[in-house]
Amino acid sequence: MIITNETPLTFLTVGQLISVINRSEKKDQTPVKPQIPEIYGVEKLQQISGYSRATIYAKTSKNEIPYFKRDGKLIFRHADIIEWLTANRKETKEEAAKNLDQKLIARNGGQK
């Protein structure tokens, strides 16, 4: 028996039903990567950044967020937003120690 989308459940054996369920579970296991458009508006920026609508408008009015304005609407470019969100990264303790070591070595002319 060929099972199609039109096959009534009452016509399936228990084994066929289990087979159908297993096949659908395997299909559902593939992770779906959310598609983020290159250009988007305030609503999408809220989802991405976690900022409220009011905070976004306040930050754009102070030119704190990179944005464009077209026909009275705020528009954001994804690459600019990611760069803005990840700016001013704080270094870890290990990175700070390594940088300090490199500065001390440079100051001493390469001698430890």
N, C-alpha and C positions, 0 to 999 in steps of 0.2 A: 504494500500500500504506500503510495506517495503522499506525504504530508505537505499540504500547502497552507497558506493563510486562510483559506476557505474551509479547511477541514474542521468539522465540529469536534469539540472536545470529547463528546460522548462516543465518538467513533475510535478514539485512541485507546490503545492498551496502556497499562501502567508503565511498561517499559518504554513505549513510544513517548509518553508524556515526560518521563524522566530524561530521555534523550533530548527532547526539545528544550527542556529547562536547562540542561547542561550546556547545550549549544548557545543559548541566549546568555548564560552566565559568562561563558568564555568571551563573547563579544563585548560584554559590559566591562570587562577587566582592562581594556585598553584605555590608558589615561587620555583624557581629552584636554588638550592645551587650549586655554582660553585665547581667543583672537583679540588682540588689542589693536585698534586702528592707529594709523600713523598720525592722524589729526582727529581731535575730539573736542567736546564741549565741557561745560562745567560739571554735568552729571557724571561723566566718565572720570573726570579728574577727582571728584569726590570719592569714587570707588577706589581709584588707584592710590590716592594720597591719604585718605582718611580724614581730610579736612572738611569742615562743614561748608555749605554754600556761602554763608556770611563771611567766613574766614578767607575763602578764595577771593571773594569780591574785595575784601579789605586789603589782602596782599596784592592783588592786581592794581588797585587804586594807588598803592604805595610803590608800584613797580618792583615788587619783591619776587614775583613769579614771572618767568618768560611767557609772554602771550601775544596773540594777535587779536585784532578786533575787525570783524567783517559784518557789515550791515547791523551794527549795534550788538552783535553777539561776541562773546569771548571764545577764542579758539586757541587750543594748545597743541603743540607738536610733541609727540611722545618722546623723541630723543632729547629735546630740551628739558622736558619735565623730569626724566630719569636723571639727567645730569644735575639738574637743580636739586632734586631730592637727595642725591648722594654726595653733594658738595660738602665741604667742611668735615670730612671723615676724621674721626679721632683715631690715633694710632693705639695699638695694643701696648701693653707693658713690654712685651718682647720686642716689638718694633722700636719702641722708644729706647730701650737698652741698646739695641743693635745700632741705631742711629747715633747715640751718644758715644758708643765705642768707636764708630767710624770717624766721628768728629775729633775725638781724642787722638786717634792714630794719625789723622791728617795734621793736627796741630803739632804733634811731636815729630813730624817728618817721616812718618811710616814706621817709627820704632814703637814697640810695645813696652 
